[in-house]
Amino acid sequence: MNARSNGSEKMATPNSETTPILVVAALGRELASLNRQALDGVALLETGEGTDNAWRGLEAWLEQHTASAIVSIGFAGALSNALKAGDLVIASKVRDGLAQPDNWLLSTAENARVAGVPVHNGIAITTNEIIWQAESKRALAATLEPNEIGIVDMESTAIAGVCLRHELPFLIARSITDLLDEDLPLNFNLYRGEDGRVDSARIVKAALLRPRALSGLLELRRRSELCAQRMAGFVRLLAPLIRQRPR
């Protein structure tokens, strides 16, 4: 099963063989590579950006469905110089999370390494706004322990909270799109709607007025495609391993 869902469908009562692994992402492009090829026993959910959307979207899905585990994937900003574009970070800790990633899933993820893709264990820090300036990332990085690997995203604490509420094991995996010491091409917060989602049409319009921003957006798109491919490869290796978990 590989179904992108908005929470509106109903599923038959699950059993140990049919209960899917739910892969959650904020953006469709984070799931794009997984959408191109069916993956047995996996359902996909796009929630929209931010903690509110992640919480609402996952709660709505779980009101209608059952999952054996939640795997949250997506893009993230680097809070450590050791992280390069396209690197994969598995969050062993979610700062301020109501729950923490499942130890068995963390151990299993060690056996799902994609050849040629650097993998790090680190801490996920969640913010309510898009951290688009290097200065802000460096400020967050200063709160890490020495030699601690960190990433910043906008959904991890929400995923942790919903999974605690539903007593579901979860894993957080992120791929790096922007480095510690670089700004994003634009302040994307200016182009978010009332629902918290970034309006792509407004982004393109703004970039056309700023040639330097346009080139930065094209580079960010290239990195995003690389990250999506690498996360899909990780999920394809991880999902069969999760399905072998003793029940």
C-alpha positions in Angstrom: 0.0 0.0 0.0 1.3 3.4 -0.9 -1.4 6.0 -0.6 -1.2 9.7 -0.1 -3.9 10.7 2.3 -5.7 13.8 3.6 -7.4 11.8 6.3 -10.7 11.4 4.5 -10.6 7.7 3.6 -11.5 4.9 5.8 -9.4 1.7 6.2 -10.5 -1.8 7.2 -9.7 -2.9 10.7 -5.9 -3.5 10.6 -4.1 -6.6 11.7 -0.4 -7.3 12.2 0.1 -7.9 8.5 -1.8 -5.0 7.1 -1.2 -2.1 9.5 0.9 0.4 7.5 3.9 2.4 8.4 3.0 6.0 8.0 5.6 8.3 6.4 4.8 12.0 7.3 6.2 15.1 5.6 5.2 18.7 5.6 5.6 19.2 1.9 4.6 17.2 -1.2 8.1 17.6 -2.7 9.6 15.9 0.4 7.5 12.9 -0.5 7.9 13.2 -4.3 10.4 10.4 -4.8 8.3 8.0 -2.7 5.2 8.9 -4.7 6.9 7.7 -7.9 7.1 4.1 -6.8 4.7 2.0 -4.7 6.2 0.7 -1.4 4.4 -2.2 0.2 3.0 -1.5 3.6 3.7 2.2 3.6 1.2 5.1 3.6 2.1 8.7 2.9 0.8 11.9 4.5 1.5 15.5 3.6 0.5 17.9 6.5 1.7 21.3 5.5 4.4 23.4 7.2 4.6 24.2 10.9 3.6 22.6 14.2 -0.1 23.4 13.9 -0.5 21.9 10.5 1.6 18.8 11.4 -0.5 18.3 14.6 -3.8 18.7 12.8 -2.9 16.7 9.8 -1.5 13.7 11.7 -4.4 13.7 14.2 -6.9 13.8 11.4 -5.2 10.8 9.7 -5.1 8.8 12.9 -8.8 9.5 13.6 -9.5 7.4 10.4 -6.5 5.0 10.2 -4.1 3.0 12.3 -0.4 2.9 11.9 2.3 0.5 13.2 4.9 3.3 13.3 5.3 6.9 12.3 8.4 8.0 10.2 8.6 11.7 9.9 10.8 12.9 7.0 11.6 16.3 5.6 14.1 19.1 4.9 16.0 20.8 7.6 18.6 23.5 8.2 22.0 22.6 9.6 23.0 23.8 13.0 26.5 22.2 12.8 29.3 22.8 10.4 29.8 19.0 10.1 26.5 18.8 8.1 26.6 19.2 4.3 23.8 19.6 1.8 22.1 16.2 1.3 23.3 14.7 4.6 20.8 12.6 6.5 20.2 13.3 10.2 18.4 10.8 12.4 17.1 12.6 15.5 18.0 10.7 18.6 16.3 13.5 20.6 13.6 16.1 20.0 14.2 19.2 22.1 11.1 20.1 24.1 9.3 17.0 22.7 6.6 15.5 24.8 8.0 12.1 23.7 11.2 10.9 22.2 12.1 8.8 19.2 11.6 5.1 19.7 14.9 3.3 20.7 14.1 0.2 18.5 13.5 2.4 15.5 16.7 4.3 16.1 18.6 1.1 16.3 16.9 -0.2 13.2 17.7 3.0 11.2 21.4 2.1 11.6 20.8 -0.8 9.2 19.1 1.4 6.6 22.0 3.4 5.4 22.0 4.4 1.8 25.4 3.9 0.1 27.3 7.1 -0.3 24.9 9.2 1.9 26.5 10.6 5.1 24.3 9.8 8.1 24.5 11.5 11.5 22.6 11.2 14.8 21.6 14.5 16.3 19.0 16.6 18.0 16.0 18.2 16.3 15.1 21.7 17.3 11.6 22.9 16.3 10.7 26.5 15.6 7.5 28.3 14.7 9.1 30.3 11.9 11.3 29.4 9.0 14.9 30.1 10.1 16.2 31.7 7.0 19.2 33.7 8.2 22.6 32.2 9.1 22.7 34.5 12.2 19.6 32.8 13.6 20.9 29.4 12.9 24.2 30.2 14.7 22.2 31.4 17.7 20.4 28.1 17.9 23.7 26.3 17.3 25.1 28.0 20.4 22.6 26.2 22.5 23.9 22.8 21.6 26.3 20.8 23.7 30.0 20.7 22.5 30.3 18.4 19.4 26.5 17.9 19.4 24.9 17.6 15.9 21.8 19.8 15.5 19.1 20.5 12.9 16.2 22.9 12.8 12.7 22.2 11.4 9.1 23.1 12.1 7.3 19.9 12.8 9.2 17.5 15.1 7.7 18.5 18.4 4.2 18.2 16.9 4.9 14.7 15.6 6.3 13.7 19.0 3.2 15.1 20.8 0.7 13.3 18.5 2.6 10.0 18.7 2.6 10.2 22.5 -1.2 10.8 22.5 -1.7 7.8 20.3 1.0 5.7 22.0 2.8 5.2 18.6 6.5 4.7 18.1 8.1 7.3 15.9 11.3 8.2 14.1 12.4 11.7 12.9 14.7 11.8 9.8 15.7 15.0 8.0 17.9 15.8 5.1 19.9 19.0 5.0 19.0 21.7 2.4 20.7 24.8 3.9 24.0 25.0 5.7 24.8 26.7 9.1 26.6 29.7 7.6 24.3 30.5 4.7 21.0 32.5 4.4 18.0 31.2 2.4 17.4 33.2 -0.8 14.3 34.9 0.7 12.6 35.4 4.0 9.9 32.7 3.3 7.9 33.8 6.3 6.7 36.8 4.4 5.0 34.5 1.9 3.1 32.3 4.3 -0.7 32.3 4.2 -3.1 32.3 7.2 -2.9 28.5 7.1 0.9 28.6 7.6 1.8 27.3 4.2 4.2 29.0 1.9 2.7 30.4 -1.3 5.0 29.2 -4.1 3.5 31.6 -6.6 4.3 34.6 -4.4 7.8 33.2 -3.9 8.4 33.0 -7.6 7.0 36.5 -8.2 9.3 37.9 -5.5 12.4 36.1 -6.8 11.8 37.4 -10.3 12.4 40.9 -8.9 15.6 39.8 -7.3 18.0 37.9 -9.7 20.3 36.9 -6.9 17.3 35.4 -5.0 16.3 33.5 -8.2 19.6 31.8 -8.5 19.5 30.9 -4.8 16.0 29.4 -5.3 17.2 27.3 -8.2 20.1 26.0 -6.1 17.7 25.3 -3.2 15.4 23.4 -5.6 18.4 21.3 -6.8 19.3 20.5 -3.2 15.7 19.7 -2.3 15.4 17.1 -5.1 18.6 15.5 -3.9 17.4 15.4 -0.4 14.0 13.9 -1.4 15.8 11.2 -3.4 18.0 10.3 -0.5 15.2 10.2 2.0 13.2 8.0 -0.3 16.1 5.6 -0.5 16.3 5.6 3.3 12.6 4.8 3.7 12.8 2.0 1.1 15.5 0.3 3.1 13.9 1.1 6.5 10.3 0.1 5.9 10.9 -3.7 5.4 13.1 -3.7 8.5 10.3 -2.1 10.6 7.8 -4.6 9.3 10.0 -7.4 10.8 9.6 -5.9 14.3 8.3 -8.5 16.8 4.7 -7.7 17.9 
